[in-house]
């Protein structure tokens, strides 16, 4: 599926029909009551696409108020440099940090529970340096002491878990995954990225991974989801083998609705929502919608 085909197939001829914006347009058309807004930006670098996308959602001040503590949660799971598409763009993370601070955030914290050794992941991903330079506090998620026990009402499998302290203390949470293939879960995007706020990921893998991914969102739902789909790992995810696994799709998706945004991200991967079971499970938990008739989709050429 190429970009043009994606745009066509994602459209819906109803009250939730996508609004096409020309380059430079400032805001999305107001969503009808009850619709989940998804902004899809294409053909720009990650920073430019984020600027266009967040503007369409009303700007960062629509999410961050003066004095609030903000968590920016990227994917930093792998000891890989940016060109391999295994981790979120460091430039994107830095831009989100800058905009949160410019909106008046009292503090911006960045973390991820990595799969490889955390210090190497933070360094070689480029995210630690970029986020720190932008003004964030980058903290560890590599020891059990970084987490606190919590329970989640409505969870099906993961009814209790150790959740990262920074997430629990945040006033605003911005989820910034990279879009890629995943051998176990089929796709990594917004929902899957929430494994990085949980200490015992082994429990999740042993106890119905798709359900546990959905359950994890119940501990603290993100206020904004930003999917980095500039470089997309199509094969051998989540770590990748080489550069041949990665293509430049030059997309970005933004939404408050973590289920809606993942359902649209699946189309970029040429997956149906049925290919990615945790999406429907999230909808069943009331975390969002997969129904295009319940979405207002704004498309922007950067």
N, C-alpha and C positions, 0 to 999 in steps of 0.2 A: 504494500500500500504506500503510494507516494504522498507528498504533502497535500496536493490538490484533491486526491481521492479521500484523504482523511477529513478534509474540510467538508466535502460533499456528504460523506456518510454520516458525519456527526450532526448534520443539520436536522431540524425537526420543524415541520410545517404546522405549527400550532401556536398557542399563546406563548410557548417557551421557545419559539423559533430563535435561532442565533441572530445576533445583531452584528452586521459586518461594519467594521470601523476602518476608515482610511488611516494611513500612517499619520501620526501626529494628533489623532483624535484624543480628547482629554478624558472623557468619562463614558462608562457603559450606560446604556438605557436602563432606567430603574426596573428591577425585576418585579414581576407581579407577585402579589402576596402569596407566600407559601412556596415560592420557587427558589431553588438553590442556584446561586450565581457561580458560574465558572468562566474565568477569563483565559483564553488561549492566545498566546503571542507566538509569532514565528519570524524567522529570517533576521534575527539580530544576535548580537553577542549577549551573554547572560546578564550583564549589568543593564544594558539598554532595554532588554526585554522585561526585566524586573521593573524598571522605572515606568515603562509603558503600562505594565500590568497592574502595578499597585496604584497608579494614577486612576486607572479605570475603576478601581474598587473604592475610590474616594481618598486615596493617599494613606500614608502610614499613620497619620493622625486619626484616621478612622478606627485604628486598632490599638494604638499606644497613646496613653494620656500622660501628662507631666507627672514625674515622680514614680511611675510604675516600674517594677522590676520585670525584665523581659528575658526569656530563654529563647535562644535560637538553636534549634536541634538539627544539625546537618547529618549526613551520612559520612562518617570518617572511619568506617569499619576496617579498611584495608591499608596495608603498607604499600601504597601505590601512588605514583605521581599522577597529576591531573589528566594527562593525555590518555590514560587507560580507561577512563570513565567509570572507575570503581567507587569514587567518592564524589561528593557534591563539589561544584566549582568553588574554589576559594575566593574568587572575585565576587561571585554572587553572595557568599556568606558575608564578606566584608561590606558590600553595599547594603545589605539588610541591617547589619549592625549600625552602620553610619546613619541610615534613615531612622532607625529606632531611637538613637541618641538625639538626632535632630528633632524628632517629635517630642522630646522631653523625657525619655526614659531615664530613671534614676541609675539603673545599672543594666547591662546586657551580659548575660552569661551564655557561653557556648560549651557544649560537651557532647560526647557520644560514647556508648559502651562498645568499644571496638572488638573486632574478632582477632586481628593480629595484635602484637604488643602495642599498648596504647601510645606510648611516647613516640615510637617510630611512625605510627599512623598519623598522629597529630602533626608531626614534623614534615613527613614526606608527602602528605596530601596537600601541603601548603596552607591548610586551614588555620593552624595555630598562629602562624606568623601574620597571615592576612587579617584574621579576626582581632588579634592583639593590636596590630597597627591601627585598625579602625576604631579601637576603643573598648573592645569587649574584654571580659574576664574569662579566660579559657581554663576550665577546671577538669580534674580527673573524673573518670567514671570506671576506673580500673580496679577498685577494691571494694569489698563488701561494705566497708564503713562509709562509702559515698551514698548509701541507700537507706531507706527507712521502710518498715513493714506497713502495708496497707491492705485493705480488703476492697473488693469492687462489687457493689450491688448490681445484680443482673448478669454477672459473669457466668458462663456455662462451664468452662474448664478451669481457667486460672482465677479462682475465687480470692486468692491472696497472693501477694508478691512483694518483693523488695523493689521499691521505686526510687529513682534518683532524687536526692534531696533538693537539688536546684529546681527540678520540675515542680515539686510539691510546693516550693516557696514562691514560685513565679506568679505574677499578676497576669502576664500575657505570655503565650507560648506560640512560637512560630516554627513550624515543621518544614524543613528544607531538604527533602530527599533528592537523590538522583534516580532517574528512571533507568532500569536495567532488567535483564533476564536474571532469574534465580532458579537454580537447579531443584530446590526443594519446594519453594512456594510459587514457582512459575514467574513471578514478577515482583520486583522491589519498587515501591513507590511510596505514597504517603502513609498508608496503614502499616506496611511492613517495616518502615523506618522506626516505628514505635517499639520494636524489639530492643532498640538502643537505649531505652529508658528503664529497662528491666534488668535486674542482676542475674537471675537464674534462667538464662535462655535455654539451657538444657531441658528444663521442665517443659518449655514450650515445644521443643522438638519431639519430646517423648509423649506428649499428651494432646494429640490432634493440633498440629501447628496452625492450620488455618483458623480454627476456633480460638486458639490462644492469641493469635494476632488481632482478631476482632476484640477479644476480651481486654487486651492491653489498653485499648483506646478509652475504656471506661474509667481508668485510673486518673486520667487527665486529658480531656479532649483538646486538641490544638485549636487556637483561635484563628489561625491562618495557616494554610498549606500552600507551599510553593514548590512545584516539581520542576527540577532542573532536567530538561530533556534536550540540552544542546548536544552533548556527546551521549550516545545511547549504546550500551553494551547489549548486543542482540543475542550473543551466544556465550556459553561458558561462564555465566554469572553464578554467584555474585562477585567473585574476585577477578575472573577473566584470565586468559592465558597470554594473549598478545594483542597488539594493536588491530589485528584483523577482526577481532571480536566487536570492534567499536565503529559506529558510523556517526556522522554529523547530521542530526535531524533538525537542529536549530529551533527547538520548541521550548516554551515554558507554559505551565498551567498554574493558575492561582484560584483558590476557593476557600471559603470557610468550611465547606462540606467535604469531609475526608472521604466519604464513600463516592460521592459524585465525581470528585476529581480523579479518583483511582479508576472509575469506570471509563472516563475519557482517556486517561493515560494508557489503559489497556488497548485502545484503538491505535495509538501510536505504535505499540508493540505488535499490532496485528493479532491481538488476542480478543476473544469474546469475554464477557464477564464470567461466563461459565468456566473458562479456562483458569480463572483465578478465584478459587472458592471463597477466600476470606472476604471478598467484596460483598457477595450476597449475604454472608454471615454478619457482616457489619450492618448491612441494611436491616437484617432481622432484629438486631439489637437496638435499632432506632438511632443509629449513628449518622444516617444520611440516606440518600436515595440513589438508585441506579436508573430510575425511570426518566428518559429524556424529556417526557412531557412535564416533568416536575423540575426541569432545569431551565435557566436562562443562560445561554452560552454566548459570550461576546468574543469575537475574533479580531485580532489586531495584527497588521503587518508592521513590524518594527522599522 
